[in-house]
Amino acid sequence: MSDRSEVDAFVFDGEGVGKRLGANDPAELPHDGASPAFTWTHLYLNGQNTISWLEQSGLDRFVLDALTAAETRPRCTVHGDGVLLNLRGVNLNPGAEPEDMVSIRLWIEKTRVVSVWLRPLLAVRDLFEAIERGHAPATPGELVARLALRLADRAEPTIATFNERIDTLEEAIVDEAAEIPQQHLGDVRRVSIVLRRYMFPQRDALTTLEVEDLSWLTDRDRSRLREAAERVTRLAEDLDSIRDRAQVIHDQVMERRAEVMNKQMLVLSIAAAVFLPLGLLTGLLGINVGGMPGIDNAWAFWIVCALLVAMAGGLIWSFRRLGLLR
């Protein structure tokens, strides 16, 4: 094996005790077939020796291609007496976007687990630390269930943050004077949609693993996998709720803007309705043809002004009676 940055390996006795293996430590397991001991090898996909290690590990080509695929989605595929499982976790690496979810690919069988990542996942590091503190999984199924639960644990604060943001936006929409930042609302909608796209397949993958007829999955493993699937389901439902609430807020913002625009258009329409007949009258009085009334009357201008004011007042009164002005 290479250094720790490329390969992390553990051996478990099947009784809850695990030991990290060094670069030159052999993973010695009993060969009687009845021992609950198993190993876990975790590799960095772009490591210098990762591909050669995988090719020498005895895995067939189908498994190798799945572990080294460029793009993955959460899924569970039974292959012989083993399982290919792809999971995803929120990206909590510094400077990263949470919705840029990080994948981990696993090959699970009775005596070994092989996992591969391309980017670090804090949930995996949590497992490393737990093992080193003496809290090791007793079975491969428990290892996978713990990983799935830690992925959910790490996702919860991120989703809770977006719940709080949508709560703030809902409070702001009640205040008609408040301005709803479209960028914030758009970010919440986008992130919830992207996260949801992986959460439901992840739930299906865990549920599939739980119900598969695998000899090395114990009832306790299935129970923990069921709990992990339910946690992921709850997170996915929270994301559904966030997306729907964001859509409602967006609709309310659009309705408010349409209402403001309608009011402005109404004011402009009323102004046009008031000044149109006044403009027609003044236009008629301004034509340069003979026979214009009032040319020789010194009070004609003030009479016309009074007439225009009276017409405007009459129109405004009519609009009020019709409910167009308040």
MARRO-205317 format. One record per residue (C-alpha): residue number from 1; residue in three letters; chain; y, x, z. Coordinates in steps of 0.02 Angstrom, whole numbers, padded with zeros to 5 digits. Each point is the difference from the previous one (the first is absolute). Layout:
[NUM, ALA, A, [Y, X, Z]]
...
END
This chain:
[1, MET, A, [00000, 00000, 00000]]
[2, SER, A, [00180, 00049, -00023]]
[3, ASP, A, [00140, -00007, 00125]]
[4, ARG, A, [00048, -00153, 00101]]
[5, SER, A, [00137, -00053, -00120]]
[6, GLU, A, [-00132, -00031, -00134]]
[7, VAL, A, [-00153, -00054, 00100]]
[8, ASP, A, [-00022, -00079, 00170]]
[9, ALA, A, [-00181, -00020, 00055]]
[10, PHE, A, [-00080, -00077, 00153]]
[11, VAL, A, [-00176, -00025, 00062]]
[12, PHE, A, [-00043, -00146, 00114]]
[13, ASP, A, [-00153, -00018, 00111]]
[14, GLY, A, [-00007, -00190, -00018]]
[15, GLU, A, [00037, -00023, 00185]]
[16, GLY, A, [00190, 00008, -00009]]
[17, VAL, A, [00019, 00188, 00003]]
[18, GLY, A, [00074, 00095, -00147]]
[19, LYS, A, [00041, 00180, -00039]]
[20, ARG, A, [00116, 00074, -00129]]
[21, LEU, A, [-00086, 00126, -00112]]
[22, GLY, A, [00081, 00163, -00045]]
[23, ALA, A, [00005, 00072, -00175]]
[24, ASN, A, [-00166, 00089, 00024]]
[25, ASP, A, [-00087, -00122, 00119]]
[26, PRO, A, [-00153, -00085, -00075]]
[27, ALA, A, [-00017, -00188, 00021]]
[28, GLU, A, [-00171, 00004, 00083]]
[29, LEU, A, [-00082, -00171, 00010]]
[30, PRO, A, [-00177, -00042, 00054]]
[31, HIS, A, [-00116, -00027, -00146]]
[32, ASP, A, [-00113, -00131, 00078]]
[33, GLY, A, [00096, -00143, -00083]]
[34, ALA, A, [00009, -00097, 00164]]
[35, SER, A, [00146, 00093, 00080]]
[36, PRO, A, [00167, -00094, 00007]]
[37, ALA, A, [00095, 00161, -00034]]
[38, PHE, A, [00115, 00008, -00150]]
[39, THR, A, [00142, 00104, -00073]]
[40, TRP, A, [00173, -00037, -00064]]
[41, THR, A, [00080, 00112, -00130]]
[42, HIS, A, [00180, -00037, -00047]]
[43, LEU, A, [00074, 00090, -00150]]
[44, TYR, A, [00169, 00022, -00083]]
[45, LEU, A, [-00023, -00050, -00182]]
[46, ASN, A, [00113, 00135, -00070]]
[47, GLY, A, [-00077, 00135, 00108]]
[48, GLN, A, [-00054, 00159, -00086]]
[49, ASN, A, [-00185, -00022, 00041]]
[50, THR, A, [-00012, -00189, 00015]]
[51, ILE, A, [-00079, -00036, -00169]]
[52, SER, A, [-00128, 00139, 00017]]
[53, TRP, A, [-00044, -00059, 00176]]
[54, LEU, A, [-00026, -00178, -00062]]
[55, GLU, A, [-00107, 00058, -00146]]
[56, GLN, A, [-00110, 00101, 00117]]
[57, SER, A, [-00015, -00139, 00129]]
[58, GLY, A, [-00140, -00092, -00090]]
[59, LEU, A, [00104, -00152, -00045]]
[60, ASP, A, [-00039, -00078, -00168]]
[61, ARG, A, [00127, -00013, -00141]]
[62, PHE, A, [00046, -00182, 00036]]
[63, VAL, A, [00050, 00043, 00177]]
[64, LEU, A, [00091, 00159, -00052]]
[65, ASP, A, [00103, -00094, -00131]]
[66, ALA, A, [00047, -00133, 00128]]
[67, LEU, A, [00053, 00127, 00131]]
[68, THR, A, [00107, 00099, -00122]]
[69, ALA, A, [00076, -00145, -00100]]
[70, ALA, A, [00185, 00016, -00035]]
[71, GLU, A, [00039, -00182, 00044]]
[72, THR, A, [-00092, -00112, 00122]]
[73, ARG, A, [00010, -00174, 00072]]
[74, PRO, A, [-00083, -00060, 00160]]
[75, ARG, A, [-00181, -00044, -00039]]
[76, CYS, A, [-00176, 00011, 00069]]
[77, THR, A, [-00148, 00043, -00113]]
[78, VAL, A, [-00178, 00020, 00060]]
[79, HIS, A, [-00090, 00142, -00088]]
[80, GLY, A, [-00180, 00026, 00053]]
[81, ASP, A, [-00003, 00010, 00190]]
[82, GLY, A, [00181, 00056, 00005]]
[83, VAL, A, [00170, -00079, -00023]]
[84, LEU, A, [00155, 00050, -00095]]
[85, LEU, A, [00152, -00063, 00093]]
[86, ASN, A, [00182, 00020, -00052]]
[87, LEU, A, [00133, -00042, 00129]]
[88, ARG, A, [00189, 00015, 00002]]
[89, GLY, A, [00130, 00028, 00136]]
[90, VAL, A, [00189, -00007, 00006]]
[91, ASN, A, [00084, 00163, -00045]]
[92, LEU, A, [00081, 00063, 00161]]
[93, ASN, A, [00026, 00178, -00062]]
[94, PRO, A, [00180, 00064, 00020]]
[95, GLY, A, [00114, -00056, -00141]]
[96, ALA, A, [-00131, -00118, -00075]]
[97, GLU, A, [00012, -00186, -00033]]
[98, PRO, A, [-00122, -00103, 00106]]
[99, GLU, A, [-00051, -00107, -00149]]
[100, ASP, A, [-00060, 00157, -00091]]
[101, MET, A, [-00169, -00025, 00081]]
[102, VAL, A, [-00116, 00149, 00022]]
[103, SER, A, [-00183, -00015, -00046]]
[104, ILE, A, [-00153, 00070, 00085]]
[105, ARG, A, [-00167, -00001, -00092]]
[106, LEU, A, [-00162, 00000, 00101]]
[107, TRP, A, [-00184, 00022, -00035]]
[108, ILE, A, [-00101, -00066, 00147]]
[109, GLU, A, [-00185, 00016, 00032]]
[110, LYS, A, [-00113, 00012, 00151]]
[111, THR, A, [00018, 00185, 00035]]
[112, ARG, A, [00170, 00044, -00071]]
[113, VAL, A, [00172, -00061, -00045]]
[114, VAL, A, [00102, 00088, -00135]]
[115, SER, A, [00183, -00047, -00017]]
[116, VAL, A, [00136, 00061, -00116]]
[117, TRP, A, [00188, -00021, 00006]]
[118, LEU, A, [00139, 00056, -00116]]
[119, ARG, A, [00141, -00020, 00127]]
[120, PRO, A, [-00007, 00001, 00191]]
[121, LEU, A, [-00030, -00159, 00098]]
[122, LEU, A, [00051, -00009, 00182]]
[123, ALA, A, [-00145, -00117, 00036]]
[124, VAL, A, [-00123, 00138, -00047]]
[125, ARG, A, [00090, 00124, 00111]]
[126, ASP, A, [-00011, -00128, 00141]]
[127, LEU, A, [-00189, 00002, -00022]]
[128, PHE, A, [-00002, 00190, 00004]]
[129, GLU, A, [00095, 00001, 00163]]
[130, ALA, A, [-00111, -00134, 00077]]
[131, ILE, A, [-00157, 00098, -00045]]
[132, GLU, A, [00072, 00158, 00074]]
[133, ARG, A, [00041, -00096, 00160]]
[134, GLY, A, [-00182, -00051, 00015]]
[135, HIS, A, [00010, -00175, -00076]]
[136, ALA, A, [-00117, 00024, -00147]]
[137, PRO, A, [-00084, -00139, -00100]]
[138, ALA, A, [-00185, -00026, 00027]]
[139, THR, A, [-00042, -00058, -00176]]
[140, PRO, A, [00070, 00016, -00176]]
[141, GLY, A, [00040, -00186, 00005]]
[142, GLU, A, [00101, 00022, 00159]]
[143, LEU, A, [00094, 00145, -00080]]
[144, VAL, A, [00050, -00109, -00147]]
[145, ALA, A, [00047, -00145, 00114]]
[146, ARG, A, [00108, 00114, 00107]]
[147, LEU, A, [00086, 00067, -00154]]
[148, ALA, A, [00035, -00176, -00065]]
[149, LEU, A, [00069, -00052, 00169]]
[150, ARG, A, [00112, 00153, 00009]]
[151, LEU, A, [00064, -00037, -00175]]
[152, ALA, A, [00045, -00175, 00059]]
[153, ASP, A, [00080, 00069, 00159]]
[154, ARG, A, [00109, 00117, -00102]]
[155, ALA, A, [00050, -00140, -00119]]
[156, GLU, A, [00050, -00122, 00137]]
[157, PRO, A, [00166, 00083, 00050]]
[158, THR, A, [00055, 00009, -00182]]
[159, ILE, A, [-00037, -00184, -00029]]
[160, ALA, A, [00081, -00045, 00166]]
[161, THR, A, [00157, 00091, -00057]]
[162, PHE, A, [00008, -00106, -00158]]
[163, ASN, A, [-00028, -00156, 00105]]
[164, GLU, A, [00151, 00048, 00104]]
[165, ARG, A, [00102, 00031, -00156]]
[166, ILE, A, [-00043, -00170, -00070]]
[167, ASP, A, [00043, -00078, 00169]]
[168, THR, A, [00172, 00081, -00010]]
[169, LEU, A, [00025, -00064, -00177]]
[170, GLU, A, [-00052, -00176, 00052]]
[171, GLU, A, [00128, 00003, 00141]]
[172, ALA, A, [00133, 00061, -00120]]
[173, ILE, A, [-00033, -00138, -00127]]
[174, VAL, A, [00047, -00130, 00132]]
[175, ASP, A, [00175, 00073, 00011]]
[176, GLU, A, [00088, -00056, -00159]]
[177, ALA, A, [00127, 00139, 00018]]
[178, ALA, A, [-00134, 00136, 00010]]
[179, GLU, A, [-00041, 00101, -00154]]
[180, ILE, A, [-00185, 00026, -00037]]
[181, PRO, A, [-00029, 00175, -00074]]
[182, GLN, A, [-00103, -00029, -00156]]
[183, GLN, A, [-00067, 00177, 00007]]
[184, HIS, A, [-00073, -00027, 00174]]
[185, LEU, A, [-00077, -00165, -00050]]
[186, GLY, A, [-00070, 00076, -00159]]
[187, ASP, A, [-00076, 00146, 00096]]
[188, VAL, A, [-00088, -00116, 00122]]
[189, ARG, A, [-00072, -00105, -00142]]
[190, ARG, A, [-00056, 00152, -00100]]
[191, VAL, A, [-00084, 00088, 00146]]
[192, SER, A, [-00089, -00156, 00059]]
[193, ILE, A, [-00068, -00032, -00174]]
[194, VAL, A, [-00062, 00179, -00022]]
[195, LEU, A, [-00082, 00008, 00172]]
[196, ARG, A, [-00081, -00169, -00022]]
[197, ARG, A, [-00075, 00057, -00165]]
[198, TYR, A, [-00109, 00123, 00097]]
[199, MET, A, [-00027, -00094, 00163]]
[200, PHE, A, [-00104, -00143, -00068]]
[201, PRO, A, [-00118, 00114, -00101]]
[202, GLN, A, [-00017, 00108, 00157]]
[203, ARG, A, [-00053, -00152, 00099]]
[204, ASP, A, [-00127, -00045, -00134]]
[205, ALA, A, [-00068, 00178, 00000]]
[206, LEU, A, [-00026, -00001, 00189]]
[207, THR, A, [-00077, -00174, -00005]]
[208, THR, A, [-00119, 00055, -00138]]
[209, LEU, A, [-00055, 00151, 00101]]
[210, GLU, A, [-00027, -00108, 00153]]
[211, VAL, A, [-00120, -00119, -00088]]
[212, GLU, A, [-00097, 00129, -00102]]
[213, ASP, A, [-00183, 00023, 00047]]
[214, LEU, A, [00007, 00183, 00051]]
[215, SER, A, [-00127, 00068, 00122]]
[216, TRP, A, [00121, 00119, 00084]]
[217, LEU, A, [00130, -00133, 00041]]
[218, THR, A, [-00027, -00065, 00177]]
[219, ASP, A, [00055, -00169, 00068]]
[220, ARG, A, [00137, 00089, 00096]]
[221, ASP, A, [00060, 00084, -00160]]
[222, ARG, A, [00006, -00168, -00088]]
[223, SER, A, [00098, -00076, 00144]]
[224, ARG, A, [00129, 00139, -00006]]
[225, LEU, A, [00012, -00012, -00190]]
[226, ARG, A, [00027, -00188, 00019]]
[227, GLU, A, [00141, 00035, 00123]]
[228, ALA, A, [00077, 00125, -00120]]
[229, ALA, A, [-00010, -00126, -00143]]
[230, GLU, A, [00084, -00133, 00108]]
[231, ARG, A, [00139, 00121, 00047]]
[232, VAL, A, [00030, 00040, -00183]]
[233, THR, A, [-00003, -00187, -00041]]
[234, ARG, A, [00133, -00033, 00131]]
[235, LEU, A, [00109, 00139, -00071]]
[236, ALA, A, [-00023, -00069, -00175]]
[237, GLU, A, [00049, -00174, 00060]]
[238, ASP, A, [00154, 00073, 00083]]
[239, LEU, A, [00046, 00079, -00167]]
[240, ASP, A, [-00026, -00168, -00085]]
[241, SER, A, [00117, -00078, 00128]]
[242, ILE, A, [00131, 00136, -00025]]
[243, ARG, A, [-00007, -00020, -00188]]
[244, ASP, A, [00017, -00189, 00011]]
[245, ARG, A, [00141, 00008, 00126]]
[246, ALA, A, [00091, 00126, -00109]]
[247, GLN, A, [-00019, -00119, -00147]]
[248, VAL, A, [00072, -00143, 00103]]
[249, ILE, A, [00149, 00108, 00052]]
[250, HIS, A, [00026, 00052, -00181]]
[251, ASP, A, [-00001, -00183, -00054]]
[252, GLN, A, [00126, -00044, 00137]]
[253, VAL, A, [00113, 00143, -00054]]
[254, MET, A, [-00008, -00060, -00179]]
[255, GLU, A, [00036, -00180, 00054]]
[256, ARG, A, [00149, 00058, 00104]]
[257, ARG, A, [00069, 00099, -00146]]
[258, ALA, A, [-00027, -00147, -00118]]
[259, GLU, A, [00089, -00115, 00123]]
[260, VAL, A, [00149, 00117, 00013]]
[261, MET, A, [00007, 00016, -00188]]
[262, ASN, A, [-00009, -00190, -00021]]
[263, LYS, A, [00144, -00022, 00122]]
[264, GLN, A, [00103, 00126, -00094]]
[265, MET, A, [-00040, -00083, -00166]]
[266, LEU, A, [00046, -00169, 00074]]
[267, VAL, A, [00170, 00066, 00055]]
[268, LEU, A, [00030, 00071, -00173]]
[269, SER, A, [-00056, -00162, -00082]]
[270, ILE, A, [00117, -00104, 00109]]
[271, ALA, A, [00144, 00118, -00035]]
[272, ALA, A, [-00036, -00015, -00185]]
[273, ALA, A, [-00012, -00191, 00014]]
[274, VAL, A, [00168, -00006, 00089]]
[275, PHE, A, [00095, 00114, -00117]]
[276, LEU, A, [-00077, -00060, -00164]]
[277, PRO, A, [00099, -00164, -00010]]
[278, LEU, A, [00154, 00088, 00068]]
[279, GLY, A, [-00015, 00132, -00133]]
[280, LEU, A, [-00024, -00134, -00133]]
[281, LEU, A, [00159, -00089, 00056]]
[282, THR, A, [00105, 00158, 00009]]
[283, GLY, A, [-00068, 00053, -00169]]
[284, LEU, A, [00053, -00165, -00078]]
[285, LEU, A, [00173, 00016, 00075]]
[286, GLY, A, [00016, 00176, -00064]]
[287, ILE, A, [-00022, -00033, -00185]]
[288, ASN, A, [00155, 00028, -00107]]
[289, VAL, A, [00011, -00163, -00098]]
[290, GLY, A, [00132, -00132, -00006]]
[291, GLY, A, [-00006, -00155, 00107]]
[292, MET, A, [-00049, 00088, 00163]]
[293, PRO, A, [00051, -00114, 00144]]
[294, GLY, A, [00121, 00062, 00132]]
[295, ILE, A, [00085, 00131, -00105]]
[296, ASP, A, [00171, -00070, 00040]]
[297, ASN, A, [-00042, -00047, 00180]]
[298, ALA, A, [00054, 00127, 00134]]
[299, TRP, A, [-00134, -00066, 00120]]
[300, ALA, A, [-00143, 00003, -00125]]
[301, PHE, A, [-00070, 00168, 00061]]
[302, TRP, A, [-00008, -00058, 00182]]
[303, ILE, A, [-00076, -00165, -00052]]
[304, VAL, A, [-00138, 00093, -00094]]
[305, CYS, A, [-00030, 00113, 00151]]
[306, ALA, A, [-00014, -00150, 00114]]
[307, LEU, A, [-00118, -00082, -00123]]
[308, LEU, A, [-00109, 00156, -00004]]
[309, VAL, A, [-00005, 00009, 00191]]
[310, ALA, A, [-00046, -00183, 00008]]
[311, MET, A, [-00139, 00022, -00127]]
[312, ALA, A, [-00069, 00151, 00093]]
[313, GLY, A, [00005, -00095, 00164]]
[314, GLY, A, [-00088, -00148, -00079]]
[315, LEU, A, [-00137, 00110, -00070]]
[316, ILE, A, [-00026, 00088, 00166]]
[317, TRP, A, [-00008, -00169, 00090]]
[318, SER, A, [-00129, -00060, -00126]]
[319, PHE, A, [-00107, 00156, 00026]]
[320, ARG, A, [00006, -00028, 00187]]
[321, ARG, A, [-00055, -00179, -00020]]
[322, LEU, A, [-00145, 00060, -00107]]
[323, GLY, A, [-00049, 00127, 00133]]
[324, LEU, A, [00034, 00150, -00109]]
[325, LEU, A, [00134, 00065, 00117]]
[326, ARG, A, [-00003, 00008, 00188]]
END
